[in-house]
């Protein structure tokens, strides 16, 4: 039975902001920061692979604004078409500031950042790969893969499907109602509650009152719970019979190892992790989403790895995973009443052209207690922009990325129109049924 009260404050916690709104915010943020120019130019750290002067200056302006607003460290990754061969891509990376302020450790190409909810694109990739292999169907009931454990249903008997889980239409609440079940006092949250959240607790949470906010498929609600469930279901399908949900192992075997993304791992395996910081400069606890809902936000990554992720999703290269990742940009769900400005691919939020930015683009961001990140993909121009930060918040990082998109990405599509598949990179937004 669903919870009839959908007025939770969490309902709009991570709603999409339109490109027009983000662009306006970006302009305001950059224009009101007088400290950036006063402090003098900030050079990128050693190991950065910088682009042409115009790009480098645009990145520097954004970096200085964020650093002077209290963000300790940053990494940027930009993917764009090779001017000599537009079927190939060029990647530039920029590293700024400190990964560990107290010990004077600078951000380098090896620095890993918590990517929090950008993990959801990797969870979706597990689903997309299983669909491509014919092992699951997008409209399969999620209960088909829950090993006999019941999942909540709507008041009319509506059942949750995999399509609904991967597009935030499942009706599941943002967080499990029993998220603190592993804490010393289960009625109070604790810093490592996600790490202590077991598969058994996941099944119990799905049976708990309030697990379902509305009937599956009837509305849109951002849900870590839903993607955590999806990650466990798909990982158990890929590597069955494990005592603990094998999400990290499944992602490594099926996704990151084949792509050569060696710095993208579950947080507990990070070797060069940037320390997360609150806005006041104090250390924030690690996100440590490494239990049964790790599929909602448990990975860390580097700028170089995220450029590989973006480039392959845009359709560059010849990796066998390319068709799997590009398929995730197909629109598989219609706009929801709560968010009429965008549609959903598999985890990616799809923004149509607007007068302010006349190309379609895809967005996924992530925020933890002290880390923030965002990736923007512009398929019809073959560009992507990723920002990783160990401080700040989404209201700072998201507009910064959109500002760069406006400054750097061509206004007119390079590959065909902005409504179909592209002729250089293979990705493009298509409306229809996937799988």
C-alpha positions as a Python dict, from the first residue, in 0.01 Angstrom:
ca = {
    (1, 'X'): (0, 0, 0),
    (2, 'X'): (141, 339, -93),
    (3, 'X'): (178, 631, 145),
    (4, 'X'): (-97, 878, 55),
    (5, 'X'): (105, 1181, 172),
    (6, 'X'): (337, 1287, -111),
    (7, 'X'): (423, 1622, 45),
    (8, 'X'): (753, 1508, 192),
    (9, 'X'): (1036, 1761, 192),
    (10, 'X'): (1249, 1495, 26),
    (11, 'X'): (1020, 1489, -277),
    (12, 'X'): (1194, 1791, -431),
    (13, 'X'): (1539, 1736, -281),
    (14, 'X'): (1701, 1663, -615),
    (15, 'X'): (1453, 1789, -871),
    (16, 'X'): (1597, 1886, -1208),
    (17, 'X'): (1660, 2257, -1265),
    (18, 'X'): (1598, 2376, -1619),
    (19, 'X'): (1889, 2490, -1830),
    (20, 'X'): (1748, 2843, -1832),
    (21, 'X'): (1740, 2853, -1454),
    (22, 'X'): (2084, 2701, -1422),
    (23, 'X'): (2229, 2942, -1675),
    (24, 'X'): (2084, 3240, -1492),
    (25, 'X'): (2221, 3112, -1164),
    (26, 'X'): (2561, 3053, -1322),
    (27, 'X'): (2576, 3410, -1451),
    (28, 'X'): (2478, 3548, -1112),
    (29, 'X'): (2726, 3326, -928),
    (30, 'X'): (3017, 3422, -1150),
    (31, 'X'): (2927, 3790, -1169),
    (32, 'X'): (2897, 3836, -793),
    (33, 'X'): (3229, 3672, -709),
    (34, 'X'): (3475, 3961, -685),
    (35, 'X'): (3731, 3754, -499),
    (36, 'X'): (3816, 3543, -803),
    (37, 'X'): (3977, 3825, -1000),
    (38, 'X'): (4116, 3990, -686),
    (39, 'X'): (4305, 3677, -589),
    (40, 'X'): (4485, 3659, -924),
    (41, 'X'): (4494, 3378, -1177),
    (42, 'X'): (4498, 3022, -1049),
    (43, 'X'): (4704, 2779, -1254),
    (44, 'X'): (4589, 2418, -1282),
    (45, 'X'): (4787, 2164, -1081),
    (46, 'X'): (5060, 1954, -1242),
    (47, 'X'): (4927, 1661, -1444),
    (48, 'X'): (4644, 1860, -1603),
    (49, 'X'): (4597, 1811, -1976),
    (50, 'X'): (4473, 2154, -2080),
    (51, 'X'): (4296, 2257, -2397),
    (52, 'X'): (4324, 2565, -2615),
    (53, 'X'): (4358, 2910, -2451),
    (54, 'X'): (3987, 2995, -2476),
    (55, 'X'): (3885, 2669, -2309),
    (56, 'X'): (4158, 2697, -2045),
    (57, 'X'): (4050, 3051, -1958),
    (58, 'X'): (3683, 2950, -1931),
    (59, 'X'): (3769, 2662, -1699),
    (60, 'X'): (4000, 2886, -1497),
    (61, 'X'): (3725, 3145, -1443),
    (62, 'X'): (3489, 2878, -1309),
    (63, 'X'): (3761, 2715, -1098),
    (64, 'X'): (3864, 3043, -939),
    (65, 'X'): (3505, 3129, -853),
    (66, 'X'): (3448, 2790, -687),
    (67, 'X'): (3784, 2786, -506),
    (68, 'X'): (3727, 3136, -372),
    (69, 'X'): (3378, 3030, -263),
    (70, 'X'): (3525, 2767, -32),
    (71, 'X'): (3558, 2455, -249),
    (72, 'X'): (3894, 2297, -151),
    (73, 'X'): (3963, 2095, -464),
    (74, 'X'): (3829, 2042, -815),
    (75, 'X'): (3877, 1829, -1122),
    (76, 'X'): (3732, 1897, -1467),
    (77, 'X'): (3705, 1659, -1761),
    (78, 'X'): (3598, 1783, -2104),
    (79, 'X'): (3533, 1554, -2401),
    (80, 'X'): (3488, 1699, -2750),
    (81, 'X'): (3524, 1592, -3113),
    (82, 'X'): (3871, 1576, -3263),
    (83, 'X'): (3883, 1856, -3520),
    (84, 'X'): (4081, 1632, -3757),
    (85, 'X'): (3851, 1331, -3716),
    (86, 'X'): (3512, 1399, -3565),
    (87, 'X'): (3445, 1030, -3515),
    (88, 'X'): (3724, 1044, -3255),
    (89, 'X'): (3728, 1242, -2931),
    (90, 'X'): (3978, 1460, -2750),
    (91, 'X'): (3983, 1479, -2370),
    (92, 'X'): (4119, 1765, -2161),
    (93, 'X'): (4147, 1756, -1783),
    (94, 'X'): (4211, 2026, -1523),
    (95, 'X'): (4296, 1979, -1155),
    (96, 'X'): (4287, 2255, -896),
    (97, 'X'): (4325, 2300, -524),
    (98, 'X'): (4360, 2055, -239),
    (99, 'X'): (4247, 1695, -199),
    (100, 'X'): (4346, 1710, 168),
    (101, 'X'): (4370, 2061, 310),
    (102, 'X'): (4518, 1970, 648),
    (103, 'X'): (4805, 1770, 494),
    (104, 'X'): (4861, 1990, 190),
    (105, 'X'): (4782, 1717, -64),
    (106, 'X'): (4699, 1861, -404),
    (107, 'X'): (4440, 1728, -648),
    (108, 'X'): (4615, 1518, -912),
    (109, 'X'): (4504, 1293, -1200),
    (110, 'X'): (4497, 1004, -950),
    (111, 'X'): (4263, 1182, -707),
    (112, 'X'): (3932, 1003, -657),
    (113, 'X'): (3616, 1191, -563),
    (114, 'X'): (3291, 1060, -422),
    (115, 'X'): (3050, 1064, -717),
    (116, 'X'): (2745, 980, -502),
    (117, 'X'): (2437, 972, -726),
    (118, 'X'): (2634, 963, -1051),
    (119, 'X'): (2674, 601, -944),
    (120, 'X'): (2318, 557, -1069),
    (121, 'X'): (2441, 569, -1429),
    (122, 'X'): (2662, 267, -1356),
    (123, 'X'): (2370, 86, -1193),
    (124, 'X'): (2162, 160, -1502),
    (125, 'X'): (2446, 25, -1716),
    (126, 'X'): (2424, -311, -1537),
    (127, 'X'): (2055, -322, -1631),
    (128, 'X'): (2123, -209, -1988),
    (129, 'X'): (2389, -476, -2034),
    (130, 'X'): (2160, -751, -1907),
    (131, 'X'): (1887, -627, -2143),
    (132, 'X'): (2132, -630, -2434),
    (133, 'X'): (2220, -991, -2349),
    (134, 'X'): (1852, -1084, -2340),
    (135, 'X'): (1868, -1188, -1975),
    (136, 'X'): (1615, -935, -1842),
    (137, 'X'): (1342, -716, -1991),
    (138, 'X'): (1293, -349, -1917),
    (139, 'X'): (927, -406, -1831),
    (140, 'X'): (993, -713, -1617),
    (141, 'X'): (848, -698, -1268),
    (142, 'X'): (1125, -621, -1020),
    (143, 'X'): (988, -900, -799),
    (144, 'X'): (1104, -1149, -1063),
    (145, 'X'): (1459, -1088, -938),
    (146, 'X'): (1399, -1044, -563),
    (147, 'X'): (1450, -1411, -472),
    (148, 'X'): (1094, -1448, -346),
    (149, 'X'): (1104, -1139, -126),
    (150, 'X'): (783, -937, -170),
    (151, 'X'): (794, -582, -300),
    (152, 'X'): (535, -316, -213),
    (153, 'X'): (237, -268, -443),
    (154, 'X'): (5, 23, -508),
    (155, 'X'): (-344, 29, -364),
    (156, 'X'): (-474, -99, -698),
    (157, 'X'): (-224, -383, -710),
    (158, 'X'): (27, -195, -926),
    (159, 'X'): (367, -365, -919),
    (160, 'X'): (712, -212, -962),
    (161, 'X'): (894, -273, -1291),
    (162, 'X'): (1262, -236, -1381),
    (163, 'X'): (1171, 53, -1614),
    (164, 'X'): (1015, 237, -1321),
    (165, 'X'): (1318, 177, -1097),
    (166, 'X'): (1562, 316, -1355),
    (167, 'X'): (1348, 627, -1425),
    (168, 'X'): (1245, 720, -1067),
    (169, 'X'): (884, 621, -1130),
    (170, 'X'): (869, 325, -889),
    (171, 'X'): (693, 512, -609),
    (172, 'X'): (962, 414, -358),
    (173, 'X'): (1065, 683, -112),
    (174, 'X'): (1397, 864, -153),
    (175, 'X'): (1561, 679, 137),
    (176, 'X'): (1451, 349, 290),
    (177, 'X'): (1222, 408, 590),
    (178, 'X'): (1452, 188, 800),
    (179, 'X'): (1783, 332, 680),
    (180, 'X'): (1915, 359, 1038),
    (181, 'X'): (1838, -6, 1117),
    (182, 'X'): (2208, -85, 1155),
    (183, 'X'): (2284, 207, 1387),
    (184, 'X'): (2338, 161, 1761),
    (185, 'X'): (2004, 337, 1809),
    (186, 'X'): (1788, 238, 1509),
    (187, 'X'): (1561, 538, 1572),
    (188, 'X'): (1850, 779, 1507),
    (189, 'X'): (2067, 818, 1200),
    (190, 'X'): (2444, 757, 1217),
    (191, 'X'): (2731, 845, 984),
    (192, 'X'): (2784, 488, 859),
    (193, 'X'): (2419, 384, 833),
    (194, 'X'): (2444, 317, 459),
    (195, 'X'): (2745, 90, 505),
    (196, 'X'): (2559, -108, 772),
    (197, 'X'): (2247, -147, 561),
    (198, 'X'): (2224, -517, 472),
    (199, 'X'): (2025, -710, 215),
    (200, 'X'): (1792, -835, 491),
    (201, 'X'): (1735, -474, 599),
    (202, 'X'): (1656, -388, 238),
    (203, 'X'): (1381, -651, 224),
    (204, 'X'): (1251, -531, 562),
    (205, 'X'): (1253, -170, 441),
    (206, 'X'): (1048, -264, 137),
    (207, 'X'): (783, -409, 369),
    (208, 'X'): (789, -113, 609),
    (209, 'X'): (515, 153, 624),
    (210, 'X'): (603, 450, 406),
    (211, 'X'): (823, 254, 165),
    (212, 'X'): (588, 340, -122),
    (213, 'X'): (496, 707, -165),
    (214, 'X'): (251, 647, -451),
    (215, 'X'): (138, 380, -693),
    (216, 'X'): (421, 263, -923),
    (217, 'X'): (424, 453, -1251),
    (218, 'X'): (185, 728, -1144),
    (219, 'X'): (435, 1000, -1052),
    (220, 'X'): (807, 1085, -1050),
    (221, 'X'): (1014, 1093, -729),
    (222, 'X'): (1392, 1081, -706),
    (223, 'X'): (1477, 765, -515),
    (224, 'X'): (1809, 643, -377),
    (225, 'X'): (1603, 356, -237),
    (226, 'X'): (1484, 258, -584),
    (227, 'X'): (1830, 265, -741),
    (228, 'X'): (1977, 89, -439),
    (229, 'X'): (1723, -188, -490),
    (230, 'X'): (1795, -199, -864),
    (231, 'X'): (2169, -227, -799),
    (232, 'X'): (2123, -518, -562),
    (233, 'X'): (1878, -698, -792),
    (234, 'X'): (2105, -668, -1096),
    (235, 'X'): (2423, -753, -905),
    (236, 'X'): (2257, -1063, -757),
    (237, 'X'): (2150, -1161, -1107),
    (238, 'X'): (2504, -1122, -1241),
    (239, 'X'): (2689, -1284, -947),
    (240, 'X'): (2435, -1501, -762),
    (241, 'X'): (2474, -1674, -430),
    (242, 'X'): (2681, -1411, -247),
    (243, 'X'): (2635, -1342, 124),
    (244, 'X'): (2653, -966, 67),
    (245, 'X'): (2516, -781, -237),
    (246, 'X'): (2799, -798, -496),
    (247, 'X'): (2733, -456, -648),
    (248, 'X'): (3099, -347, -651),
    (249, 'X'): (3215, -675, -801),
    (250, 'X'): (2944, -669, -1068),
    (251, 'X'): (3029, -312, -1172),
    (252, 'X'): (3400, -395, -1187),
    (253, 'X'): (3353, -714, -1390),
    (254, 'X'): (3086, -591, -1629),
    (255, 'X'): (3157, -219, -1664),
    (256, 'X'): (3468, -50, -1528),
    (257, 'X'): (3731, -319, -1594),
    (258, 'X'): (3631, -358, -1962),
    (259, 'X'): (3650, 21, -2000),
    (260, 'X'): (3985, 50, -1821),
    (261, 'X'): (3836, 270, -1548),
    (262, 'X'): (4069, 151, -1273),
    (263, 'X'): (4007, 450, -1046),
    (264, 'X'): (3631, 391, -1032),
    (265, 'X'): (3562, 165, -736),
    (266, 'X'): (3341, 128, -431),
    (267, 'X'): (3444, 388, -174),
    (268, 'X'): (3604, 144, 71),
    (269, 'X'): (3857, 45, -199),
    (270, 'X'): (3966, 400, -279),
    (271, 'X'): (4340, 463, -246),
    (272, 'X'): (4359, 834, -338),
    (273, 'X'): (4028, 970, -212),
    (274, 'X'): (3980, 1345, -181),
    (275, 'X'): (3872, 1435, 171),
    (276, 'X'): (3514, 1569, 164),
    (277, 'X'): (3452, 1905, 334),
    (278, 'X'): (3151, 2097, 457),
    (279, 'X'): (3101, 2454, 337),
    (280, 'X'): (3249, 2586, 663),
    (281, 'X'): (3577, 2410, 586),
    (282, 'X'): (3546, 2130, 840),
    (283, 'X'): (3583, 1768, 733),
    (284, 'X'): (3265, 1588, 638),
    (285, 'X'): (3215, 1216, 704),
    (286, 'X'): (3270, 980, 415),
    (287, 'X'): (2949, 897, 228),
    (288, 'X'): (3030, 526, 263),
    (289, 'X'): (2723, 404, 75),
    (290, 'X'): (2869, 55, 51),
    (291, 'X'): (2586, -168, 177),
    (292, 'X'): (2273, -299, 8),
    (293, 'X'): (2180, 36, -152),
    (294, 'X'): (2526, 108, -297),
    (295, 'X'): (2364, 125, -641),
    (296, 'X'): (2220, 461, -537),
    (297, 'X'): (2554, 626, -467),
    (298, 'X'): (2850, 412, -360),
    (299, 'X'): (3126, 475, -617),
    (300, 'X'): (3425, 707, -636),
    (301, 'X'): (3601, 807, -957),
    (302, 'X'): (3863, 1028, -1120),
    (303, 'X'): (3838, 1295, -1387),
    (304, 'X'): (4010, 1071, -1642),
    (305, 'X'): (3776, 781, -1568),
    (306, 'X'): (3469, 1001, -1596),
    (307, 'X'): (3593, 1124, -1934),
    (308, 'X'): (3605, 759, -2050),
    (309, 'X'): (3252, 710, -1918),
    (310, 'X'): (3124, 1020, -2095),
    (311, 'X'): (3307, 953, -2422),
    (312, 'X'): (3177, 597, -2447),
    (313, 'X'): (2823, 709, -2362),
    (314, 'X'): (2851, 969, -2639),
    (315, 'X'): (2942, 690, -2882),
    (316, 'X'): (3315, 741, -2924),
    (317, 'X'): (3559, 453, -2957),
    (318, 'X'): (3511, 85, -3029),
    (319, 'X'): (3461, -63, -2683),
    (320, 'X'): (3197, -339, -2689),
    (321, 'X'): (3012, -150, -2415),
    (322, 'X'): (2949, 148, -2647),
    (323, 'X'): (2602, 38, -2770),
    (324, 'X'): (2502, -45, -2413),
    (325, 'X'): (2594, 298, -2282),
    (326, 'X'): (2458, 496, -2577),
    (327, 'X'): (2126, 313, -2540),
    (328, 'X'): (2090, 468, -2196),
    (329, 'X'): (2029, 807, -2360),
    (330, 'X'): (1712, 686, -2530),
    (331, 'X'): (1406, 842, -2371),
    (332, 'X'): (1218, 552, -2213),
    (333, 'X'): (966, 744, -2006),
    (334, 'X'): (747, 1043, -2074),
    (335, 'X'): (772, 1369, -1887),
    (336, 'X'): (616, 1349, -1543),
    (337, 'X'): (368, 1608, -1410),
    (338, 'X'): (618, 1691, -1133),
    (339, 'X'): (893, 1762, -1388),
    (340, 'X'): (743, 1858, -1725),
    (341, 'X'): (1071, 2010, -1846),
    (342, 'X'): (1258, 1685, -1897),
    (343, 'X'): (1228, 1317, -1983),
    (344, 'X'): (1418, 1016, -1853),
    (345, 'X'): (1667, 786, -2014),
    (346, 'X'): (1820, 514, -1801),
    (347, 'X'): (1929, 722, -1499),
    (348, 'X'): (2010, 1020, -1726),
    (349, 'X'): (1777, 1321, -1715),
    (350, 'X'): (1712, 1442, -2071),
    (351, 'X'): (1664, 1814, -2130),
    (352, 'X'): (1514, 1931, -2463),
    (353, 'X'): (1644, 2237, -2649),
    (354, 'X'): (1550, 2579, -2516),
    (355, 'X'): (1602, 2934, -2649),
    (356, 'X'): (1893, 2969, -2405),
    (357, 'X'): (2066, 2651, -2520),
    (358, 'X'): (1928, 2516, -2850),
    (359, 'X'): (2052, 2159, -2814),
    (360, 'X'): (1930, 1859, -2619),
    (361, 'X'): (2156, 1753, -2336),
    (362, 'X'): (2166, 1489, -2064),
    (363, 'X'): (2249, 1550, -1701),
    (364, 'X'): (2343, 1347, -1396),
    (365, 'X'): (2481, 1494, -1079),
    (366, 'X'): (2566, 1369, -732),
    (367, 'X'): (2606, 1512, -386),
    (368, 'X'): (2719, 1356, -60),
    (369, 'X'): (2787, 1510, 279),
    (370, 'X'): (3094, 1691, 147),
    (371, 'X'): (3143, 1608, -221),
    (372, 'X'): (2964, 1719, -536),
    (373, 'X'): (2982, 1630, -902),
    (374, 'X'): (2797, 1666, -1229),
    (375, 'X'): (2826, 1538, -1587),
    (376, 'X'): (2655, 1704, -1883),
    (377, 'X'): (2639, 1529, -2222),
    (378, 'X'): (2554, 1708, -2547),
    (379, 'X'): (2515, 1416, -2791),
    (380, 'X'): (2451, 1611, -3111),
    (381, 'X'): (2775, 1802, -3068),
    (382, 'X'): (2974, 1518, -2911),
    (383, 'X'): (3071, 1721, -2603),
    (384, 'X'): (3067, 1644, -2233),
    (385, 'X'): (3162, 1837, -1922),
    (386, 'X'): (3230, 1679, -1584),
    (387, 'X'): (3312, 1860, -1261),
    (388, 'X'): (3423, 1675, -946),
    (389, 'X'): (3459, 1862, -616),
    (390, 'X'): (3534, 1778, -253),
    (391, 'X'): (3322, 2063, -121),
    (392, 'X'): (3053, 2313, -215),
    (393, 'X'): (2700, 2208, -303),
    (394, 'X'): (2482, 2142, -606),
    (395, 'X'): (2370, 2506, -617),
    (396, 'X'): (2735, 2596, -688),
    (397, 'X'): (2861, 2304, -897),
    (398, 'X'): (2563, 2251, -1128),
    (399, 'X'): (2549, 2613, -1254),
    (400, 'X'): (2927, 2608, -1301),
    (401, 'X'): (2895, 2315, -1540),
    (402, 'X'): (2611, 2478, -1731),
    (403, 'X'): (2815, 2798, -1755),
    (404, 'X'): (3096, 2599, -1916),
    (405, 'X'): (2851, 2430, -2150),
    (406, 'X'): (2727, 2770, -2266),
    (407, 'X'): (3082, 2902, -2306),
    (408, 'X'): (3238, 2604, -2483),
    (409, 'X'): (2984, 2389, -2667),
    (410, 'X'): (2889, 2504, -3020),
    (411, 'X'): (2542, 2654, -3033),
    (412, 'X'): (2450, 2450, -3340),
    (413, 'X'): (2469, 2070, -3353),
    (414, 'X'): (2780, 1928, -3517),
    (415, 'X'): (2623, 1589, -3585),
    (416, 'X'): (2280, 1625, -3750),
    (417, 'X'): (1980, 1771, -3572),
    (418, 'X'): (1921, 1792, -3199),
    (419, 'X'): (1634, 1545, -3207),
    (420, 'X'): (1780, 1232, -3361),
    (421, 'X'): (2091, 1020, -3357),
    (422, 'X'): (2416, 1185, -3454),
    (423, 'X'): (2645, 1097, -3741),
    (424, 'X'): (2979, 1140, -3566),
    (425, 'X'): (2937, 1025, -3211),
    (426, 'X'): (2671, 756, -3206),
    (427, 'X'): (2457, 885, -2921),
    (428, 'X'): (2138, 1080, -2971),
    (429, 'X'): (1806, 1121, -2798),
    (430, 'X'): (1534, 900, -2938),
    (431, 'X'): (1183, 864, -2806),
    (432, 'X'): (1043, 516, -2792),
    (433, 'X'): (1052, 182, -2620),
    (434, 'X'): (1385, 32, -2521),
    (435, 'X'): (1426, -344, -2495),
}
